[in-house]
Amino acid sequence: MGIFSRLTDIINSNINAILDKAEDPEKIIRMVIQEMEDTLVEVRSSAAKTIADQKDLERRIKKVKQAQGDWEKKAELAISKGRDDLAKGALIEKSKVAEMLAHLEEEMKHLSEALGRNEEDVIKLEAKLREARAKKASMQARHKSASNQVRVRKNLYDNRIQDAFDRFDKVDARLDRLEGEAEAMAIGRGENLEDAFKELESNDEIEQELAALKAKASGETKKAPAKKSASK
């Protein structure tokens, strides 16, 4: 596989199998992705060079085919002029050109095969690269989730939080004592039957005294106009 051979394990194996052998999976997955990306650049560069070589070879093959046709025409011309010696020489040159053409076409075949392998390598590598990137994203998400859980659980089981709740309990206990004292002070001080009747009697006396004052004030008001009329 040429420059692609160093990634044989990655191409032919599972990403998880590679990570299982690693002490630091996140570090390994980053290295694997970097290696894949670098190799992908090299494979594409190799493919580009192969395509350029193909184009150059196509031009050479076209010229050689043209030369082959030209020698054949020269051989025909020589025969028509009765120059078998020239015709023979032209055919010999045509044969040499034919050998060169066969060599170039064989080279073109090898280039096409190499380009095909490069294309297959790129397809496989891109698929593995997508798999590795997805694995990296999954690992990062799991790492973030696990870190958050650790932080939350550390807070939940932190002694400072427990101390705070212990203080809350002490405050509750203190409030319970204060409320108990307040309720105790009210015991025995409720309204009894005797006090209720005394209050009623007191209210009656006040009402009677108020009525007497009103009656007295009303009588004095009526007498005042009669005295004024006698003086005249």
QUIZIPE-V335261 format. One record per backbone hydrogen bond with DSSP energy under -0.5 kcal/mol. CO is the residue of the C=O (numbers start at 1). NH is the residue of the N-H. Records with the same first field share a line. If there is no record, write none. Layout:
CO->NH  NH
This chain:
1->4
2->5
4->7
5->8
7->11
8->12
9->13
14->18
15->19
16->20
17->21
18->21
19->22
23->25
24->28
25->29
26->30
27->31
28->32
29->33
30->34
31->35
32->36
33->37
34->38
35->39
36->40
37->41
38->42
39->43
40->44
41->45
42->46
43->47
44->48
45->49
46->50
47->51
48->52
49->53
50->54
51->55
52->56
53->57
54->58
55->59
56->60
57->61
58->62
59->63
60->64
61->65
62->66
63->67
64->68
65->69
66->70
67->71
68->72
69->73
70->74
71->75
72->76
73->77
74->78
75->79
76->80
77->81
78->83
79->82
82->84
83->87
84->88
85->89
86->90
87->91
88->92
89->93
90->94
91->95
92->96
93->97
94->98
95->99
96->100
97->101
98->102
99->103
100->104
101->105
102->106
103->107
104->108
105->109
106->110
107->111
108->112
109->113
110->114
111->115
112->116
113->117
114->118
115->119
116->120
117->121
118->122
119->123
120->124
121->125
122->126
123->127
124->128
125->129
126->130
127->131
128->132
129->133
130->134
131->135
132->136
133->137
134->138
135->139
136->140
137->141
138->142
139->143
140->144
141->145
142->146
143->147
144->148
145->149
146->150
147->151
148->152
149->153
150->154
151->155
152->156
153->157
155->158
158->161  162
159->163
160->164
161->165
162->166
163->167
164->168
165->169
166->170
167->171
168->172
169->173
170->174
171->175
172->176
173->177
174->178
175->179
176->180
177->181
178->182
179->183
180->184
181->185
182->186
183->187
184->187
186->189
192->196
193->197
194->198
195->199
196->200
197->201
198->202
199->203
200->204
201->205
202->206
203->207
204->208
205->209
206->210
207->211
208->212
209->213
210->214
211->215
212->216
213->217
214->218
215->219
216->220
217->221
218->222
219->223
220->224
223->226  227
224->228
225->229
226->230
227->231
228->232
229->232
